[in-house]
């Protein structure tokens, strides 16, 4: 598989809009500072990497066939059904704020025009994960507002939707995936938010699929969250995948950019809660970049998780008296294998208490057992487990 990445922009600097948009304000401290939060990767519904592999196949129909299989898997993994299980998780825990990743929109266009130059983007919505999840929450008497939504990758490719009467000539449609990171905030008299902001990272991956350059844009969002009179900076992100180059170099640089944005826009006394799918585990080690990306090759880099805990962030999971593995990744792409086992901890809740003292930290992995699978089709809520956390600071 041929993969390439490039810098989007010449400098790894904080976007000026981030600093100007987020006015740092003094943090309020309440008599009893307690906040409950959650991070949840919703799973876009299929593994899209086979499409990248198909892009290296000289057969011109390889990519449409792979895209067709992706959409069939998205339908089989049935987000409307999984959303009910996710809403049940939220109802049991009732977090004040939730960081969501892979909040997908799947759109189609039939017949498609991608092979004619794609003059019109696919616009027929097949699944809007946000709308579906919100409906499931409302059906359970829960109300959460979208504090901020960041649109990341927006990808479109052709698929096969049928055949001509000869049974051999394919009819093509287009499939479009839009990825989002979203922060939900509980609608409650004692909960509010302000200074909502979201952006894409300046450095992202570019992969060629069948001669088309697809930009796998990633992003983050953040708010000032107030719970019972106490203020927190709440940050949500989904970093690039790790493991091999150039991806692990990209995710390290993305985390560095995010930390810069947080530091530049947060007052010294405001606690920061950072949640998300970092695609980075405590087992990661520092490395020298061999990514081939100009400006990064040969540089020593630190993986995202180590960047956080090596500075001022504390891992809620390690605050447990006897922390077990806490794995959150990953179930099979069909999310239906009862024997599947999680094997890595890449979804995290981290806190930088700033000038405050931590009184208690609690964390729990959710959606990780057979008991969490849906009753109708036997699906896990996601291919990831989620993490729910309770934070209590000293007065």
MIMIMAR-662340 format. One record per residue (C-alpha): z negated, x negated, y; residue in three letters. Coordinates in steps of 0.1 Angstrom, whole numbers, plus 5000, padded with zeros to 4 digits. Last residue first. Example, Ala and Ser with C-alpha at 12.3 -4.5 7.8 and 13.67 -1.06 7.14 Angstrom:
2
492948634989SER/492248774955ALA/
//
This chain:
395
452451245234UNK/453551055203UNK/456951135189UNK/457851365160UNK/461251355144UNK/462351585115UNK/465551505097UNK/468251675076UNK/470951465059UNK/474151595044UNK/475751535010UNK/479351445011UNK/482351594992UNK/481251915008UNK/479452244999UNK/479752154962UNK/482052404945UNK/481352624914UNK/483952884921UNK/481853204927UNK/478253074928UNK/478752784951UNK/477252454943UNK/473852374958UNK/471952404924UNK/474352134911UNK/472651884934UNK/473451694966UNK/473751964993UNK/470851825013UNK/469251485016UNK/465851495033UNK/464351295061UNK/460951285078UNK/459751065107UNK/456251085121UNK/454350965151UNK/456950745167UNK/455950575200UNK/458050625231UNK/459550355254UNK/462950365237UNK/462550575205UNK/465850455191UNK/466550695163UNK/468850695134UNK/470050985112UNK/472650865086UNK/475550945064UNK/476750625046UNK/474350605016UNK/476450534985UNK/476750644949UNK/476751014946UNK/477251134910UNK/479751374896UNK/478751554864UNK/479151904878UNK/482651814889UNK/483852084914UNK/484151904947UNK/487951884940UNK/488051544958UNK/485251424935UNK/481751384951UNK/480851104975UNK/478750984992UNK/475351095004UNK/472950864985UNK/469350874995UNK/468450584971UNK/464750664969UNK/462350634999UNK/458750614989UNK/456650685020UNK/459750815039UNK/460450635072UNK/463350455055UNK/465350765056UNK/464750805093UNK/466550475100UNK/465150315131UNK/467350195159UNK/466349915182UNK/468649625173UNK/469349525137UNK/468949885126UNK/472049985146UNK/474349685142UNK/473349675105UNK/474650025100UNK/477849965119UNK/478949645100UNK/478549315120UNK/481549105129UNK/482348735131UNK/485748685148UNK/488548515129UNK/491048795136UNK/489749025162UNK/491748955193UNK/495049055177UNK/494449265146UNK/495349085114UNK/492249225098UNK/490748905085UNK/487448955104UNK/484548735095UNK/481748925077UNK/478249065081UNK/476949245051UNK/477049605039UNK/474349725015UNK/472549935041UNK/475650155042UNK/478550205065UNK/481050495066UNK/479150585098UNK/479150955090UNK/476951085117UNK/473751085136UNK/472350895166UNK/469151015182UNK/468350835214UNK/464950855231UNK/465150855269UNK/462850595287UNK/465450335295UNK/467950585309UNK/471050645289UNK/474650615301UNK/475350235298UNK/473350195266UNK/475050485248UNK/478550375259UNK/477950015247UNK/476550145214UNK/479650345209UNK/481950055216UNK/480049835191UNK/480350105165UNK/484150125171UNK/484349745167UNK/482549755134UNK/484650055122UNK/487949875130UNK/486849555112UNK/486049755081UNK/489349925082UNK/491649625085UNK/490649525060UNK/488749665030UNK/485549855023UNK/485050065054UNK/486350405066UNK/486650445104UNK/483650595122UNK/482550955125UNK/480151015154UNK/477351225168UNK/474951135196UNK/471851325208UNK/470051185239UNK/466651335239UNK/464551535264UNK/461251715259UNK/460552065273UNK/460352255241UNK/463652095229UNK/466051945255UNK/469251775243UNK/471251545265UNK/474651545249UNK/476951315229UNK/480351295213UNK/482251055191UNK/485750965181UNK/488350855155UNK/492150845158UNK/494050795126UNK/497350725143UNK/500350795120UNK/503450585125UNK/506450745107UNK/508650525085UNK/507650705053UNK/504050685062UNK/503150395085UNK/499450355092UNK/497750305126UNK/494050255128UNK/492050305160UNK/490550095188UNK/489850265222UNK/487550515204UNK/488050885212UNK/485851065237UNK/483151335240UNK/480651435267UNK/478051705272UNK/475751625302UNK/473451925294UNK/471552085265UNK/469052365259UNK/466452465233UNK/463252655240UNK/464952995246UNK/466952945214UNK/470652925206UNK/470752625183UNK/473052345194UNK/476252255175UNK/477851915181UNK/481451875170UNK/483651595157UNK/487251715152UNK/490351655130UNK/493651825134UNK/495851855103UNK/499351975104UNK/501552085075UNK/505252145080UNK/507552355057UNK/510552245036UNK/512652435012UNK/513652224983UNK/517152214966UNK/516652234928UNK/516152594918UNK/519752684927UNK/518252984945UNK/516752744971UNK/513252604964UNK/509752664977UNK/507152545002UNK/507652165000UNK/505751965026UNK/506551785058UNK/504151585079UNK/501851645109UNK/498751455121UNK/496351515149UNK/493551265147UNK/490451315169UNK/489551615190UNK/486051595203UNK/484051915206UNK/480851955227UNK/477952195229UNK/479352445205UNK/476752715204UNK/474652805173UNK/473553165164UNK/472053245131UNK/471653605117UNK/473053505083UNK/476453665090UNK/476453475122UNK/476253145104UNK/479153235081UNK/481253345111UNK/480453015128UNK/481452825097UNK/484852995095UNK/485552955132UNK/484652585131UNK/486652525099UNK/489852675113UNK/491952735082UNK/495652855079UNK/496452845116UNK/500152895124UNK/500852635151UNK/502952355135UNK/504252135163UNK/507652215178UNK/510451955182UNK/509551795149UNK/512651565147UNK/514751765124UNK/512751655093UNK/509651795110UNK/511352135116UNK/509452345091UNK/510352685077UNK/507452765077UNK/505052595101UNK/501552535089UNK/498152465105UNK/494952315091UNK/492052275116UNK/489352045105UNK/485651995114UNK/485751665097UNK/482351565112UNK/479451785124UNK/476351665143UNK/473751945142UNK/471152025168UNK/467852225168UNK/467852235130UNK/467252565112UNK/466352405078UNK/466852695053UNK/469452865076UNK/471452545079UNK/471652495042UNK/472652865037UNK/475352805064UNK/476752515043UNK/476852735012UNK/478652995031UNK/481052735045UNK/481952635009UNK/483452975002UNK/485452985035UNK/486352615028UNK/488152684995UNK/488452364977UNK/491452514960UNK/493252584993UNK/492752225005UNK/493852104970UNK/497152294974UNK/497552145008UNK/497151794995UNK/499551854967UNK/502251974991UNK/501651665012UNK/502151444982UNK/505451624974UNK/506651595010UNK/505851225009UNK/507651144977UNK/510851344986UNK/512551045002UNK/512050834971UNK/511450474985UNK/507750504978UNK/505550335004UNK/504750665021UNK/503550804988UNK/500550564990UNK/499750715025UNK/500051065011UNK/497750964982UNK/495150875009UNK/494851235021UNK/491951324998UNK/491451705001UNK/489351965018UNK/488551825053UNK/485051755041UNK/482351925062UNK/480551595071UNK/477051715080UNK/474351555102UNK/471151745109UNK/468451755135UNK/464851875140UNK/462951785171UNK/459251755179UNK/457651625211UNK/454251785216UNK/452951765251UNK/456451735265UNK/458251435280UNK/461151465303UNK/463751195304UNK/464951065338UNK/468651125344UNK/471650915335UNK/474851065348UNK/477351085320UNK/480851145334UNK/480950825354UNK/480050605325UNK/482350765300UNK/485150795325UNK/485150415329UNK/486050365292UNK/483650115278UNK/485549785272UNK/487149635242UNK/490149515262UNK/493949535256UNK/494449895249UNK/495050075216UNK/494549765194UNK/496649765163UNK/496349855126UNK/498649805097UNK/498649925061UNK/501149865033UNK/500050005000UNK/
//
